[in-house]
């Protein structure tokens, strides 16, 4: 039976301190109904203990619990994978590769690659459809350029976000703030039965509602940040969290990998009340194929 208890650092270090314990837990997660052959599905499985492999009694296929997963061919101990996943999910503002390097006692390149593989695994396969009252806003991400002034945006990426009140979020790097781009994002992120969409008064948002979905705005240019229940404070709080993460934890984030950092923030925020976040993160890792270093850096 799969363990579903909440995880903390002391429990993690006690229960998964060695490879055997980590493999046993991954087997429970991957095959909750009992070991099964990856090729033919047979449950007549025996162990080859000297090689950490399993053998099918029917088709004689040999495999391991990490076969076909992100863990395959990794030289990093599973216990360090477990610690890395836990630290990334528990750090509200994220954890830098430099801090991961120190925490795991590995090379910086190993830590950087490890963090990105975990981010790739937790990316949601299909867009989240938000309902109820949804706030949408966009922000610029990028540092200042010497001699250009604080208003310069030529080096910045545009990130648009949608937040369901008391619910989940969806974040995405987009090419611009045009009507076409913002409306396409809303179509992807917002359910057809959404009650209302709240935005600021940026003109491209006009017409983002329909006969079933009310669209209301607040005018930030005249100092209006809330009008009764109409505001974008929830999504503004997400921008604050994102920028504190970049400044305080990561220090800098390349535009190339920005979407991956947004995926991490999404997964962590959307599971903020999930007591089994560590287990569910491991399930994501088991379901994900390995991301090659050359693919990540190419």
C-alpha positions as CSV (number, residue, x, y, z in Angstrom):
1,X,0.0,0.0,0.0
2,X,1.4,3.4,-1.0
3,X,2.4,5.6,1.9
4,X,0.4,8.9,1.8
5,X,1.6,10.6,5.0
6,X,2.7,14.2,5.0
7,X,6.4,14.7,4.6
8,X,8.9,16.8,6.5
9,X,12.7,17.0,6.3
10,X,13.3,14.9,9.4
11,X,11.0,12.1,8.2
12,X,12.6,12.3,4.7
13,X,16.1,11.9,6.1
14,X,15.0,9.0,8.4
15,X,12.9,7.0,5.9
16,X,14.8,7.5,2.7
17,X,18.4,7.7,3.7
18,X,19.5,4.8,1.4
19,X,18.9,3.6,-2.1
20,X,17.0,0.5,-1.1
21,X,14.4,2.6,0.8
22,X,14.1,5.0,-2.1
23,X,13.6,2.2,-4.7
24,X,11.0,0.5,-2.5
25,X,9.0,3.7,-2.3
26,X,9.3,4.3,-6.1
27,X,8.0,0.8,-6.7
28,X,5.0,1.4,-4.4
29,X,4.2,4.6,-6.4
30,X,4.8,3.1,-9.8
31,X,3.0,-0.2,-9.2
32,X,0.4,0.4,-6.4
33,X,-1.3,-2.9,-7.3
34,X,1.9,-5.0,-7.3
35,X,5.0,-5.3,-9.6
36,X,4.2,-5.6,-13.2
37,X,6.3,-6.2,-16.3
38,X,6.8,-3.0,-18.4
39,X,6.7,-5.0,-21.6
40,X,3.9,-7.6,-21.2
41,X,2.1,-6.5,-18.0
42,X,2.7,-9.9,-16.3
43,X,2.8,-9.8,-12.5
44,X,5.1,-12.9,-12.3
45,X,8.1,-10.8,-11.2
46,X,11.2,-11.9,-9.4
47,X,14.1,-9.8,-8.2
48,X,17.7,-9.7,-9.3
49,X,19.0,-8.2,-6.1
50,X,22.6,-7.9,-7.2
51,X,21.7,-5.5,-10.0
52,X,18.6,-3.7,-8.6
53,X,16.6,-5.2,-11.4
54,X,13.3,-7.1,-11.9
55,X,12.8,-10.1,-14.1
56,X,9.5,-11.1,-15.8
57,X,8.6,-14.7,-15.4
58,X,6.7,-14.7,-18.7
59,X,8.6,-12.7,-21.3
60,X,11.9,-12.7,-19.3
61,X,12.2,-8.9,-19.8
62,X,14.6,-7.3,-17.3
63,X,13.9,-3.8,-16.0
64,X,14.1,-1.6,-13.0
65,X,11.8,0.9,-11.2
66,X,13.6,3.8,-12.9
67,X,13.4,2.4,-16.4
68,X,11.8,4.9,-18.8
69,X,11.7,7.6,-16.2
70,X,13.6,10.8,-15.4
71,X,15.8,8.8,-13.0
72,X,17.1,6.5,-15.8
73,X,20.8,6.6,-16.4
74,X,21.2,9.2,-13.6
75,X,24.4,8.8,-11.6
76,X,22.9,10.8,-8.8
77,X,21.8,8.7,-5.8
78,X,18.0,8.5,-5.5
79,X,18.2,9.9,-1.9
80,X,19.6,13.1,-3.4
81,X,16.8,13.2,-6.0
82,X,14.3,12.9,-3.1
83,X,16.0,15.7,-1.1
84,X,16.1,18.0,-4.2
85,X,12.4,17.5,-5.0
86,X,11.5,18.1,-1.3
87,X,13.6,21.3,-1.1
88,X,12.2,22.7,-4.3
89,X,8.6,22.1,-3.3
90,X,9.0,23.4,0.2
91,X,10.8,26.6,-0.7
92,X,8.0,29.2,-1.2
93,X,10.3,31.4,-3.3
94,X,12.2,28.5,-4.8
95,X,15.8,27.4,-4.3
96,X,18.7,28.4,-6.5
97,X,21.1,25.9,-8.1
98,X,23.9,27.4,-6.0
99,X,22.0,26.6,-2.8
100,X,21.1,23.1,-4.1
101,X,24.8,22.6,-4.8
102,X,25.7,23.3,-1.2
103,X,22.7,21.3,0.2
104,X,23.5,18.2,-1.8
105,X,27.3,18.4,-2.0
106,X,27.3,18.2,-5.8
107,X,28.9,20.2,-8.6
108,X,27.0,23.4,-9.7
109,X,26.4,22.0,-13.1
110,X,24.8,18.8,-11.6
111,X,22.6,20.9,-9.3
112,X,21.5,23.2,-12.1
113,X,20.7,20.3,-14.4
114,X,18.8,18.5,-11.6
115,X,16.6,21.5,-10.8
116,X,15.7,21.9,-14.5
117,X,14.9,18.2,-14.9
118,X,12.5,18.5,-12.0
119,X,10.9,21.6,-13.4
120,X,10.4,19.9,-16.8
121,X,8.7,16.9,-15.0
122,X,6.2,19.0,-13.1
123,X,5.0,21.0,-16.1
124,X,1.3,20.5,-16.5
125,X,0.6,18.4,-19.7
126,X,-2.7,20.3,-20.4
127,X,-3.7,23.9,-19.5
128,X,-5.7,24.4,-16.3
129,X,-9.2,25.8,-16.9
130,X,-10.0,28.4,-14.3
131,X,-13.6,29.1,-13.1
132,X,-15.5,31.4,-10.9
133,X,-14.0,34.9,-10.6
134,X,-10.7,35.0,-12.6
135,X,-8.1,37.9,-12.5
136,X,-5.8,38.4,-15.5
137,X,-2.8,40.7,-15.6
138,X,0.6,40.9,-17.3
139,X,4.0,42.0,-16.0
140,X,7.5,42.5,-17.3
141,X,10.4,40.3,-16.2
142,X,14.0,41.4,-16.7
143,X,16.7,43.5,-15.2
144,X,17.7,47.1,-15.8
145,X,20.0,48.1,-18.6
146,X,22.7,50.6,-17.8
147,X,22.0,54.0,-19.4
148,X,18.4,53.1,-20.4
149,X,16.4,54.1,-17.4
150,X,13.9,52.1,-15.3
151,X,11.2,52.3,-18.0
152,X,13.2,50.5,-20.7
153,X,11.5,47.2,-21.6
154,X,13.6,46.2,-24.6
155,X,15.3,43.4,-22.7
156,X,12.3,42.2,-20.7
157,X,10.0,39.3,-21.2
158,X,6.2,39.7,-21.0
159,X,4.5,37.2,-18.6
160,X,0.7,37.0,-18.4
161,X,-1.1,35.3,-15.6
162,X,-4.6,34.2,-14.6
163,X,-5.7,33.6,-11.0
164,X,-8.9,31.9,-9.9
165,X,-10.0,33.5,-6.6
166,X,-9.1,31.2,-3.8
167,X,-8.0,28.7,-6.5
168,X,-5.2,27.9,-9.0
169,X,-3.1,30.0,-11.2
170,X,-1.8,29.8,-14.8
171,X,1.3,31.7,-16.0
172,X,2.8,32.0,-19.4
173,X,5.6,33.8,-21.3
174,X,4.0,35.6,-24.3
175,X,5.5,37.6,-27.2
176,X,3.6,40.9,-26.5
177,X,0.7,42.6,-24.8
178,X,-1.5,42.8,-27.9
179,X,-5.2,42.1,-28.0
180,X,-4.7,38.9,-30.0
181,X,-2.1,37.5,-27.5
182,X,-4.1,38.4,-24.3
183,X,-7.4,37.1,-25.7
184,X,-5.7,33.9,-26.9
185,X,-4.3,33.3,-23.4
186,X,-7.7,34.0,-21.8
187,X,-9.3,31.4,-24.1
188,X,-6.7,28.9,-23.1
189,X,-6.8,29.6,-19.3
190,X,-10.4,30.5,-18.6
191,X,-13.4,28.1,-18.6
192,X,-16.4,29.0,-20.8
193,X,-18.6,29.0,-17.7
194,X,-16.4,31.5,-15.8
195,X,-18.6,34.0,-13.8
196,X,-16.3,37.1,-14.3
197,X,-12.9,38.2,-15.5
198,X,-11.3,41.2,-13.7
199,X,-8.4,43.1,-15.3
200,X,-6.9,46.5,-15.3
201,X,-7.9,49.1,-17.9
202,X,-5.3,48.1,-20.5
203,X,-7.3,48.5,-23.8
204,X,-6.4,45.1,-25.4
205,X,-8.5,43.5,-22.6
206,X,-11.7,45.0,-24.0
207,X,-14.1,42.4,-25.2
208,X,-12.5,39.6,-23.2
209,X,-15.8,38.7,-21.6
210,X,-18.9,37.3,-23.4
211,X,-22.6,36.8,-22.8
212,X,-21.8,34.3,-20.0
213,X,-18.8,36.0,-18.5
214,X,-18.8,39.5,-17.0
215,X,-15.7,41.6,-17.7
216,X,-14.9,44.4,-15.3
217,X,-11.8,46.6,-14.9
218,X,-10.0,48.8,-12.3
219,X,-8.3,52.0,-13.5
220,X,-4.8,52.0,-12.0
221,X,-3.9,55.1,-13.9
222,X,-6.2,57.2,-11.6
223,X,-5.2,55.3,-8.5
224,X,-8.2,52.9,-8.5
225,X,-7.0,49.5,-7.2
226,X,-10.3,48.1,-5.9
227,X,-14.0,48.8,-6.5
228,X,-15.9,46.6,-4.1
229,X,-15.1,43.0,-5.2
230,X,-13.5,44.1,-8.4
231,X,-9.7,44.1,-8.2
232,X,-6.6,42.4,-9.5
233,X,-4.9,42.1,-6.1
234,X,-4.6,38.3,-6.2
235,X,-2.7,38.2,-9.5
236,X,-0.6,41.2,-8.3
237,X,0.4,39.1,-5.3
238,X,1.6,36.4,-7.7
239,X,3.8,38.9,-9.5
240,X,5.2,40.0,-6.1
241,X,6.0,36.4,-5.3
242,X,7.6,35.8,-8.7
243,X,9.8,38.8,-8.5
244,X,10.9,38.1,-4.9
245,X,11.8,34.6,-6.1
246,X,13.9,36.0,-8.9
247,X,15.6,38.7,-6.8
248,X,15.9,36.8,-3.5
249,X,16.5,33.2,-4.6
250,X,17.6,32.8,-8.2
251,X,19.1,36.4,-8.6
252,X,18.7,36.2,-12.3
253,X,16.7,34.0,-14.7
254,X,17.3,33.7,-18.5
255,X,14.3,34.4,-20.8
256,X,15.1,31.0,-22.4
257,X,14.2,29.1,-19.2
258,X,11.7,31.6,-17.8
259,X,8.7,29.3,-18.7
260,X,10.3,26.5,-16.6
261,X,10.5,28.7,-13.5
262,X,6.9,29.7,-14.1
263,X,6.0,26.0,-14.2
264,X,7.7,25.5,-10.9
265,X,5.8,28.4,-9.3
266,X,2.5,27.1,-10.7
267,X,3.0,23.6,-9.4
268,X,4.0,24.7,-6.0
269,X,1.3,27.4,-5.7
270,X,-1.5,25.2,-7.0
271,X,-0.5,22.5,-4.5
272,X,-0.1,24.9,-1.6
273,X,-2.8,23.0,0.4
274,X,-1.8,19.6,-0.7
275,X,-0.4,17.6,2.2
276,X,1.0,15.0,-0.2
277,X,2.9,17.3,-2.4
278,X,6.1,15.4,-2.0
279,X,4.5,12.1,-3.1
280,X,2.7,13.8,-6.0
281,X,6.0,15.4,-7.2
282,X,7.6,12.0,-7.2
283,X,4.7,10.6,-9.2
284,X,5.4,13.4,-11.8
285,X,9.0,12.4,-11.9
286,X,8.2,8.8,-12.5
287,X,5.9,9.7,-15.3
288,X,8.5,11.9,-17.0
289,X,11.2,10.9,-19.4
290,X,14.7,12.1,-18.9
291,X,15.6,15.6,-20.3
292,X,19.0,15.4,-21.9
293,X,21.5,18.1,-21.0
294,X,22.2,18.9,-24.6
295,X,18.4,19.4,-25.2
296,X,18.3,21.8,-22.2
297,X,21.3,23.8,-23.3
298,X,20.9,23.6,-27.0
